[in-house]
Amino acid sequence: MNKVFAQGYDKVIVIGNDCIELQADHLLLANTNLQINDSVLGADFNGGAYLIAVSKSSFLAKQFAAISWQTPCVFKELKALFSKKKMSLLPVLNDCKNAFDFKKAICKLSFSDGFKNLILSLLQKGINVNYYKKSQVHYEYKSLNLNKGSPFSL
């Protein structure tokens, strides 16, 4: 965050990569709320945060670095850190720390039933992925590097 602020940005939105329930609407809401608040936080059900948005004037680098990252205390500590400033909270969402979390989240998404069932069956114990015929499951790898430039503003 310090590097982004040093580039001249006044507000930063950071998202986690393990929250498959995160939608564009959540990002737009975070951006809107950050225009009138000093920070915006999105909690996950495991005590972490899937989204942290903060203005440059409210960012305290040393205190931020002291957060107990990768623990169930992250959200509570972030909320305490920003408690003396104007803060907005987003809805609590599921993140995916294990197969159980992934199953809960995948059931809420709008995939076709067949595709959803295929994904869920791959998570079952003892199911070998190679069991499925190649014609039924297609994997395609595309290399995408979306981090080629400066952060964009919404």
Secondary structure, 3 states (H helix, E strand, C coil): CHHHHHCCCCEEEEECCCCCCCCHHHHHHHHHHHHHCCEEEEEECCCCEEEEEEEHHHCCHHHHHCCCCCCCCHHHHHHHHCCCCCEEECCCECCCCCHHHHHHHHHHCCCCHHHHHHHHHHHCCCCCHHHCCCCCCCCCCCCCCCCCCCCCCC
